[in-house]
Amino acid sequence: MERMPLGISRLDRIIGGGAPVGSVVLLAGESGAGAREFCYTSAAMNGLVETDADLFDLYYGDLEPEVTVPDAVHYVSFTDERRAIVDEMEVVMDEDLVRSGVDDVSFVELAEEYFQLTPVPTDWYADGMADITELGTHNERTDVLEALGDYLTEHATGNLVVIDSLTDLIALADDRLDLSDLTVLLKGLKRASHRWGGVILLLINSDPLEPTDLGRLKEATDGTLLFEWESGGSERSRTLVVEQFRGVLSRLEDENIVRFETEIHDGGFDISNVRKIR
């Protein structure tokens, strides 16, 4: 099965080089447990492949044989602008890694589509106030899900796409958007992604979700990586649980490994070499 690197070196090696191409992967995490850092690391490392081979070798190492490197990396955000995302990435990872890695990452903001029907003032999220000649264009409002779908249709083929985050979409759940709409979108995305041949990572905070709602989102994707805090004595550690993953989970179960202790360092998110939780 053709694989695309997730950008997490130890995890990629364990699962045969990366995620199967065409996969839609849900990254569901408790607050601070590592799901967002996983996204940052995945985007920066895959961007680093083309921009700085020496830094990539330092922080990632060798790619597994016959993996497919994404043609491009796209980072989609509904609420944050590029500068804010990159600043946070530099807090998490080495600045040189981030600066070189994001040179080859396309950041897209869907803030206007997201905030346009909310009470948020326009000048908080738009580049400038619309003049009278633009009012007609602004009245033809594009739904945020439609805007996301159009962007993916144009840019997802053969690429790694990070969507940050589904939590923002769930926060809109009212007469504009229902959770069932989001679930249906993910089912359609799963179907289309198999044709596109890339990998799509969907970030979501699991804290505000009911178990049944999270279960519906899991069922609509190819794989779920669950990021949790585990308490042991006076210390807390981050763990990663591979709950389901087409083409991956059977390989892990053969080795009796489905849960890992993780860490965050200058190279970003990684599987800890201290222990594996079995």
C-alpha positions as a Markdown table, in Angstrom:
| # | Residue | x | y | z |
|---|---|---|---|---|
| 1 | Met | 0.0 | 0.0 | 0.0 |
| 2 | Glu | 1.4 | 3.4 | -1.0 |
| 3 | Arg | 2.3 | 5.6 | 1.9 |
| 4 | Met | 2.8 | 9.3 | 2.6 |
| 5 | Pro | 4.9 | 10.5 | 5.6 |
| 6 | Leu | 3.0 | 12.0 | 8.5 |
| 7 | Gly | 6.3 | 13.7 | 9.4 |
| 8 | Ile | 6.5 | 12.0 | 12.8 |
| 9 | Ser | 9.7 | 10.0 | 12.3 |
| 10 | Arg | 9.3 | 7.2 | 14.8 |
| 11 | Leu | 5.6 | 6.7 | 14.1 |
| 12 | Asp | 6.2 | 6.7 | 10.4 |
| 13 | Arg | 8.8 | 3.9 | 10.7 |
| 14 | Ile | 6.5 | 1.8 | 12.9 |
| 15 | Ile | 3.6 | 2.0 | 10.5 |
| 16 | Gly | 5.6 | 1.4 | 7.3 |
| 17 | Gly | 6.5 | 4.8 | 6.2 |
| 18 | Gly | 3.4 | 6.9 | 6.9 |
| 19 | Ala | -0.4 | 7.0 | 6.2 |
| 20 | Pro | -1.9 | 5.1 | 3.2 |
| 21 | Val | -2.4 | 7.7 | 0.5 |
| 22 | Gly | -6.1 | 8.7 | 0.2 |
| 23 | Ser | -6.5 | 8.7 | 4.0 |
| 24 | Val | -8.6 | 11.1 | 6.0 |
| 25 | Val | -7.2 | 11.0 | 9.6 |
| 26 | Leu | -9.0 | 12.5 | 12.6 |
| 27 | Leu | -6.6 | 13.9 | 15.3 |
| 28 | Ala | -8.8 | 14.0 | 18.4 |
| 29 | Gly | -7.1 | 15.3 | 21.5 |
| 30 | Glu | -7.6 | 16.5 | 25.0 |
| 31 | Ser | -6.4 | 20.1 | 25.5 |
| 32 | Gly | -2.6 | 20.2 | 25.4 |
| 33 | Ala | -2.2 | 16.5 | 24.9 |
| 34 | Gly | -0.3 | 16.9 | 21.6 |
| 35 | Ala | -2.8 | 16.8 | 18.7 |
| 36 | Arg | -2.1 | 20.4 | 17.6 |
| 37 | Glu | 1.7 | 19.9 | 17.9 |
| 38 | Phe | 1.3 | 16.8 | 15.8 |
| 39 | Cys | -0.3 | 19.0 | 13.0 |
| 40 | Tyr | 2.5 | 21.6 | 13.3 |
| 41 | Thr | 5.2 | 18.9 | 13.1 |
| 42 | Ser | 3.5 | 17.1 | 10.2 |
| 43 | Ala | 3.2 | 20.3 | 8.1 |
| 44 | Ala | 6.8 | 21.6 | 8.9 |
| 45 | Met | 8.5 | 18.3 | 8.4 |
| 46 | Asn | 6.9 | 17.6 | 5.0 |
| 47 | Gly | 7.6 | 21.2 | 4.0 |
| 48 | Leu | 11.3 | 20.7 | 5.0 |
| 49 | Val | 11.8 | 17.8 | 2.6 |
| 50 | Glu | 12.2 | 20.2 | -0.3 |
| 51 | Thr | 13.5 | 23.3 | 1.4 |
| 52 | Asp | 16.4 | 22.0 | 3.6 |
| 53 | Ala | 17.6 | 18.5 | 3.3 |
| 54 | Asp | 20.2 | 18.9 | 6.1 |
| 55 | Leu | 17.6 | 20.0 | 8.7 |
| 56 | Phe | 15.2 | 17.3 | 7.5 |
| 57 | Asp | 17.9 | 14.7 | 8.1 |
| 58 | Leu | 18.8 | 16.1 | 11.5 |
| 59 | Tyr | 15.2 | 16.2 | 12.8 |
| 60 | Tyr | 13.6 | 13.4 | 10.9 |
| 61 | Gly | 16.2 | 11.1 | 9.4 |
| 62 | Asp | 15.8 | 8.9 | 6.3 |
| 63 | Leu | 12.4 | 8.4 | 4.7 |
| 64 | Glu | 11.2 | 4.8 | 4.5 |
| 65 | Pro | 11.7 | 3.1 | 1.1 |
| 66 | Glu | 9.2 | 3.8 | -1.7 |
| 67 | Val | 7.1 | 6.4 | 0.3 |
| 68 | Thr | 5.3 | 9.1 | -1.6 |
| 69 | Val | 6.3 | 12.6 | -0.5 |
| 70 | Pro | 3.4 | 15.1 | -0.9 |
| 71 | Asp | 3.6 | 17.4 | -3.9 |
| 72 | Ala | 2.6 | 20.3 | -1.6 |
| 73 | Val | 1.5 | 21.0 | 1.9 |
| 74 | His | -1.6 | 23.1 | 2.7 |
| 75 | Tyr | -2.6 | 24.4 | 6.1 |
| 76 | Val | -6.2 | 25.5 | 6.4 |
| 77 | Ser | -7.4 | 27.6 | 9.3 |
| 78 | Phe | -10.8 | 29.1 | 10.0 |
| 79 | Thr | -9.9 | 31.6 | 12.7 |
| 80 | Asp | -6.1 | 32.1 | 12.8 |
| 81 | Glu | -3.9 | 33.9 | 10.3 |
| 82 | Arg | -0.6 | 32.6 | 9.0 |
| 83 | Arg | 1.5 | 34.8 | 11.3 |
| 84 | Ala | -0.2 | 33.6 | 14.5 |
| 85 | Ile | 0.2 | 29.9 | 13.4 |
| 86 | Val | 3.8 | 30.3 | 12.6 |
| 87 | Asp | 4.5 | 32.1 | 15.8 |
| 88 | Glu | 3.0 | 29.3 | 17.8 |
| 89 | Met | 4.9 | 26.7 | 15.8 |
| 90 | Glu | 8.1 | 28.5 | 16.7 |
| 91 | Val | 7.2 | 28.2 | 20.4 |
| 92 | Val | 6.8 | 24.5 | 20.0 |
| 93 | Met | 9.7 | 23.7 | 17.7 |
| 94 | Asp | 13.2 | 24.9 | 16.7 |
| 95 | Glu | 12.8 | 28.3 | 14.9 |
| 96 | Asp | 15.1 | 27.3 | 12.1 |
| 97 | Leu | 13.1 | 24.1 | 11.5 |
| 98 | Val | 9.9 | 26.1 | 11.4 |
| 99 | Arg | 11.2 | 29.0 | 9.2 |
| 100 | Ser | 12.6 | 26.6 | 6.6 |
| 101 | Gly | 9.7 | 24.2 | 6.8 |
| 102 | Val | 6.9 | 26.7 | 6.3 |
| 103 | Asp | 8.5 | 28.2 | 3.2 |
| 104 | Asp | 7.0 | 25.3 | 1.3 |
| 105 | Val | 3.6 | 25.3 | 3.1 |
| 106 | Ser | 0.6 | 27.2 | 1.7 |
| 107 | Phe | -1.5 | 28.7 | 4.5 |
| 108 | Val | -5.1 | 29.5 | 3.7 |
| 109 | Glu | -7.5 | 31.5 | 5.9 |
| 110 | Leu | -11.2 | 31.0 | 5.7 |
| 111 | Ala | -11.9 | 33.6 | 8.3 |
| 112 | Glu | -14.2 | 35.8 | 6.2 |
| 113 | Glu | -16.4 | 32.8 | 5.4 |
| 114 | Tyr | -16.3 | 31.7 | 9.0 |
| 115 | Phe | -17.0 | 35.0 | 10.7 |
| 116 | Gln | -19.2 | 36.7 | 8.1 |
| 117 | Leu | -22.6 | 35.9 | 9.7 |
| 118 | Thr | -21.4 | 36.3 | 13.3 |
| 119 | Pro | -21.4 | 39.4 | 15.6 |
| 120 | Val | -17.6 | 39.7 | 15.1 |
| 121 | Pro | -16.7 | 43.1 | 13.6 |
| 122 | Thr | -15.5 | 42.9 | 10.0 |
| 123 | Asp | -12.3 | 44.7 | 10.7 |
| 124 | Trp | -11.3 | 42.1 | 13.2 |
| 125 | Tyr | -10.9 | 39.4 | 10.6 |
| 126 | Ala | -10.9 | 41.1 | 7.1 |
| 127 | Asp | -7.9 | 42.9 | 5.6 |
| 128 | Gly | -9.9 | 46.1 | 5.3 |
| 129 | Met | -13.4 | 47.4 | 5.4 |
| 130 | Ala | -15.4 | 47.0 | 2.2 |
| 131 | Asp | -16.0 | 50.1 | 0.1 |
| 132 | Ile | -19.3 | 50.7 | -1.7 |
| 133 | Thr | -18.1 | 49.0 | -4.9 |
| 134 | Glu | -17.5 | 45.8 | -3.0 |
| 135 | Leu | -20.8 | 45.5 | -1.2 |
| 136 | Gly | -22.4 | 43.4 | -4.0 |
| 137 | Thr | -19.6 | 40.9 | -3.7 |
| 138 | His | -19.8 | 40.7 | 0.0 |
| 139 | Asn | -23.6 | 40.2 | -0.1 |
| 140 | Glu | -23.0 | 37.0 | -2.1 |
| 141 | Arg | -21.8 | 35.2 | 0.9 |
| 142 | Thr | -20.1 | 31.8 | 0.6 |
| 143 | Asp | -20.8 | 29.2 | 3.2 |
| 144 | Val | -17.7 | 28.1 | 5.2 |
| 145 | Leu | -18.3 | 24.4 | 4.3 |
| 146 | Glu | -18.7 | 25.2 | 0.6 |
| 147 | Ala | -15.5 | 27.3 | 0.7 |
| 148 | Leu | -13.6 | 24.4 | 2.4 |
| 149 | Gly | -15.0 | 22.0 | -0.2 |
| 150 | Asp | -13.9 | 24.2 | -3.1 |
| 151 | Tyr | -10.4 | 24.6 | -1.7 |
| 152 | Leu | -9.9 | 20.9 | -1.2 |
| 153 | Thr | -11.2 | 20.0 | -4.6 |
| 154 | Glu | -8.6 | 22.3 | -6.1 |
| 155 | His | -5.6 | 21.6 | -3.8 |
| 156 | Ala | -5.9 | 18.2 | -2.1 |
| 157 | Thr | -4.8 | 15.9 | -5.0 |
| 158 | Gly | -1.4 | 14.3 | -4.1 |
| 159 | Asn | -0.9 | 16.7 | -1.2 |
| 160 | Leu | -0.9 | 16.8 | 2.6 |
| 161 | Val | -3.7 | 19.0 | 3.9 |
| 162 | Val | -4.0 | 20.0 | 7.6 |
| 163 | Ile | -7.4 | 21.4 | 8.6 |
| 164 | Asp | -7.3 | 23.4 | 11.8 |
| 165 | Ser | -9.9 | 22.7 | 13.2 |
| 166 | Leu | -13.2 | 20.9 | 13.2 |
| 167 | Thr | -13.7 | 22.3 | 16.7 |
| 168 | Asp | -14.2 | 25.7 | 15.1 |
| 169 | Leu | -16.9 | 24.4 | 12.8 |
| 170 | Ile | -18.7 | 22.7 | 15.7 |
| 171 | Ala | -18.8 | 26.0 | 17.5 |
| 172 | Leu | -21.0 | 27.3 | 14.6 |
| 173 | Ala | -23.6 | 24.6 | 15.3 |
| 174 | Asp | -26.9 | 26.5 | 15.0 |
| 175 | Asp | -29.3 | 27.2 | 12.2 |
| 176 | Arg | -26.3 | 27.7 | 9.9 |
| 177 | Leu | -24.5 | 24.4 | 10.6 |
| 178 | Asp | -25.5 | 21.2 | 12.2 |
| 179 | Leu | -23.2 | 18.4 | 13.4 |
| 180 | Ser | -24.9 | 16.1 | 10.9 |
| 181 | Asp | -23.8 | 18.4 | 8.1 |
| 182 | Leu | -20.2 | 18.1 | 9.2 |
| 183 | Thr | -20.5 | 14.3 | 9.4 |
| 184 | Val | -21.9 | 14.1 | 5.9 |
| 185 | Leu | -19.1 | 16.4 | 4.6 |
| 186 | Leu | -16.5 | 14.1 | 6.2 |
| 187 | Lys | -18.1 | 11.0 | 4.6 |
| 188 | Gly | -17.9 | 12.8 | 1.2 |
| 189 | Leu | -14.4 | 13.9 | 1.9 |
| 190 | Lys | -13.4 | 10.3 | 2.7 |
| 191 | Arg | -14.8 | 9.2 | -0.6 |
| 192 | Ala | -13.1 | 12.0 | -2.6 |
| 193 | Ser | -9.8 | 11.6 | -0.8 |
| 194 | His | -9.3 | 8.1 | -2.0 |
| 195 | Arg | -9.4 | 9.5 | -5.6 |
| 196 | Trp | -7.2 | 12.4 | -4.8 |
| 197 | Gly | -4.4 | 10.3 | -3.4 |
| 198 | Gly | -3.2 | 12.6 | -0.7 |
| 199 | Val | -3.5 | 12.7 | 3.1 |
| 200 | Ile | -5.9 | 15.0 | 5.0 |
| 201 | Leu | -5.4 | 15.6 | 8.7 |
| 202 | Leu | -8.5 | 16.9 | 10.7 |
| 203 | Leu | -7.7 | 18.4 | 14.1 |
| 204 | Ile | -10.4 | 18.4 | 16.7 |
| 205 | Asn | -10.5 | 19.1 | 20.5 |
| 206 | Ser | -12.3 | 16.1 | 22.1 |
| 207 | Asp | -13.1 | 17.9 | 25.4 |
| 208 | Pro | -16.4 | 19.6 | 24.4 |
| 209 | Leu | -17.8 | 16.6 | 22.4 |
| 210 | Glu | -20.2 | 14.0 | 23.6 |
| 211 | Pro | -18.9 | 10.5 | 23.1 |
| 212 | Thr | -21.6 | 9.7 | 20.5 |
| 213 | Asp | -20.8 | 12.9 | 18.5 |
| 214 | Leu | -17.1 | 12.0 | 18.5 |
| 215 | Gly | -18.0 | 8.5 | 17.5 |
| 216 | Arg | -19.9 | 9.7 | 14.4 |
| 217 | Leu | -16.9 | 11.8 | 13.3 |
| 218 | Lys | -14.6 | 8.8 | 13.8 |
| 219 | Glu | -16.8 | 6.6 | 11.8 |
| 220 | Ala | -16.7 | 9.1 | 8.9 |
| 221 | Thr | -12.9 | 9.0 | 8.6 |
| 222 | Asp | -10.3 | 6.4 | 7.7 |
| 223 | Gly | -8.3 | 6.7 | 10.9 |
| 224 | Thr | -8.4 | 8.2 | 14.4 |
| 225 | Leu | -5.4 | 9.1 | 16.5 |
| 226 | Leu | -6.5 | 9.9 | 20.0 |
| 227 | Phe | -4.2 | 12.2 | 22.1 |
| 228 | Glu | -4.7 | 11.8 | 25.9 |
| 229 | Trp | -3.2 | 12.7 | 29.2 |
| 230 | Glu | -2.2 | 9.8 | 31.5 |
| 231 | Ser | -1.6 | 10.2 | 35.2 |
| 232 | Gly | 0.9 | 8.1 | 37.0 |
| 233 | Gly | 1.8 | 9.1 | 40.6 |
| 234 | Ser | 2.7 | 12.8 | 40.7 |
| 235 | Glu | 3.4 | 13.0 | 36.9 |
| 236 | Arg | 1.3 | 13.3 | 33.8 |
| 237 | Ser | 2.4 | 12.1 | 30.4 |
| 238 | Arg | 1.0 | 12.5 | 26.9 |
| 239 | Thr | -0.1 | 9.4 | 25.1 |
| 240 | Leu | -1.2 | 8.6 | 21.6 |
| 241 | Val | -3.8 | 5.9 | 21.0 |
| 242 | Val | -4.3 | 4.5 | 17.4 |
| 243 | Glu | -8.0 | 3.7 | 17.7 |
| 244 | Gln | -8.7 | 2.8 | 14.1 |
| 245 | Phe | -6.7 | 3.3 | 10.9 |
| 246 | Arg | -7.3 | 1.6 | 7.5 |
| 247 | Gly | -4.2 | -0.2 | 6.4 |
| 248 | Val | -2.3 | 0.6 | 9.6 |
| 249 | Leu | -4.0 | -0.8 | 12.7 |
| 250 | Ser | -3.5 | -4.4 | 11.7 |
| 251 | Arg | 0.2 | -3.9 | 11.4 |
| 252 | Leu | 0.3 | -2.3 | 14.9 |
| 253 | Glu | -1.8 | -5.1 | 16.4 |
| 254 | Asp | 0.6 | -7.7 | 14.9 |
| 255 | Glu | 3.3 | -6.1 | 17.1 |
| 256 | Asn | 0.9 | -5.6 | 20.0 |
| 257 | Ile | 1.3 | -1.8 | 19.9 |
| 258 | Val | -1.7 | 0.5 | 19.7 |
| 259 | Arg | -0.7 | 3.1 | 22.4 |
| 260 | Phe | 2.4 | 5.1 | 22.8 |
| 261 | Glu | 3.9 | 7.6 | 25.2 |
| 262 | Thr | 4.8 | 10.8 | 23.4 |
| 263 | Glu | 7.0 | 13.9 | 23.9 |
| 264 | Ile | 7.4 | 17.3 | 22.4 |
| 265 | His | 10.9 | 18.7 | 21.8 |
| 266 | Asp | 12.8 | 21.0 | 19.4 |
| 267 | Gly | 11.9 | 18.6 | 16.6 |
| 268 | Gly | 8.2 | 18.8 | 17.4 |
| 269 | Phe | 5.8 | 16.0 | 18.3 |
| 270 | Asp | 7.4 | 12.5 | 18.5 |
| 271 | Ile | 6.9 | 9.0 | 19.9 |
| 272 | Ser | 8.9 | 8.8 | 23.2 |
| 273 | Asn | 11.8 | 6.3 | 23.2 |
| 274 | Val | 11.3 | 5.8 | 26.9 |
| 275 | Arg | 8.5 | 3.3 | 26.8 |
| 276 | Lys | 5.6 | 2.1 | 24.6 |
| 277 | Ile | 2.4 | 1.4 | 26.4 |
| 278 | Arg | 1.0 | -2.0 | 25.4 |
